[in-house]
Amino acid sequence: MQRRPRLYSSSGREWFLILGDRPSPIFTRECEKVNILTKKHGEKIVLILKEERIDAHNSGELKDLFLKVLEEEGGRDLVIDLDQVHFIDSFGLGALLSGLKNAGLRSSGFILAGLQPRVRSMFELTRLHRVFDIYPKLEEALSE
């Protein structure tokens, strides 16, 4: 009896086609890294996003990064500097909401700073400016 070919992945990144008993690789999906700078400022952790866009392409990794930082630096407030971000879509907003939720579960703060006008308008359109602590400049967020 001959078995049907099937796809297999243990990580979601490398995929194999199984023919008989041997898997043979068919493609690999590489993960893009979010360009971000992390600094400590007193009792706060500052994440400076060096991306022009937060969208479906990088929001998943951003969400994972927020969770990782919160787990490693439990109890510290996160300040997210969005000064270089000129575009955000619903996926990006979802990543930020996820970060806010996870920070709240760990009794940490989640503060946004430096929103560009186009990004700020997305927060106002979705009424999320009422949910987040938002400061015009990073310096103001750090002084609070």
N, C-alpha and C positions, 0 to 999 in steps of 0.2 A: 504494500500500500504506500503510495507516494503522498508526502505531506505537502500542504499548500505553503507557498512562501508567505512570510509575515514580517512585519516591522517590529523592532524592539529597541527600547531606550531605557537605560537605567538612570540617566541624569536629566533627560530632556534636551541635552546639548548634542550628544553623539547618537546617531541613529544607525541601526544595523538592519540589513535584510537577512533573514534566516532562511537559508536554503538547505534542507536536510538537517544535518547536525552542526554545521559551521556558520557562525554569523560573519557577514562581510560588511565592512563599513560603507555607507552610501553617502552620508553627508554629515557635516558638523556645523552647528549653529554657534557662532562666537558671540559672546556677550560684550556689548559696548560698555565702557566704564563712564560713569557720570563724572565730569570734570568738576571737582569740588575741593576746596581748601578747608581744613579743619584746624581751629585754634582754640586754646583755652584762654579765657579772660576772667580771672577771679573764679567765681563759682559757676560761671556760665561756659557753655561750649558754643563756639561760633562756627557755623557752616556757611562758607562763602561759595555760592554756586557760580561757576565759571562757564555757564551754558547760556546761549541766547534763547533757547526754547526748553520748556518742560512740557512734554507731550507724550503720546502713546509710546514713542520710541524709547524714552529713558525713564518714564515715571515708575515702572516696576523696580528698577534698580535703585531709584531714589528712595522709594518706600522701604526697601530692604536696608538701605544705608541708615535711614532714620532709626529703624528698629535695632540695628546693630549698635549704633552709638548710644541709644537709650539703655540697652542691656549692659554695655561696657561702662557707662558713666552714670549709673543709676542715681537718681535724686538731683541731678544737675539740670538747670534750664538750658534748652536749646534755643539759640538765636539764629534764624535763617536769613542770610543776606541775599536778597533777590535783585540787587542793583543792576546786575548784568543781564537779567532775564527780560527779554522784550516780548515774549509770547508764552502764553499758558493756555492749555485746553482743559477739557473736563477730566482727562486722565491725570494731568498735572495737579489740578485742584483736588482730585481724589487722593493722590499721594500725600499732599499736604494735610488733608483731613485725617488720613490714616496716621500720620506723624503726630498730629494733635491728640488724637484718641489714645495712641500708645503712650504719649507723654503723660496724659491725664491718669492713665492706669498705673503709672509709676510715680505719681506725685511730682512730676517735673513740669516745668513751664515750656511752652512752645510759642516763640515770638517771631514775627516776620518783620523785616526791615527793608527799606529801599525799594519799594514797589514802583516800577515805571508806570507812566500814565495808562498805557494799554493794558497792562497786567492789573493795575488798580481798578480799571473799569470792569474787568471780568469779575473781580471780587464784589464790586458794587452791584453788578447785574444779577449775580447769584445770591446776593445778600450775605455773603461770607465775611464781609468786612465787619459784620456784627458778631461773628463767631471767634475770629482770631484777634490777638493783640497785635496791632500793626503800628509801626513807627516809621516816620518819613526817612530817617537816616539811621545807620547802624550805631553811630555814637550815642544817639538818644536811647536806643534800645538797651545799650550796655550800661548807661548811667542809671537806669531804673532799678 
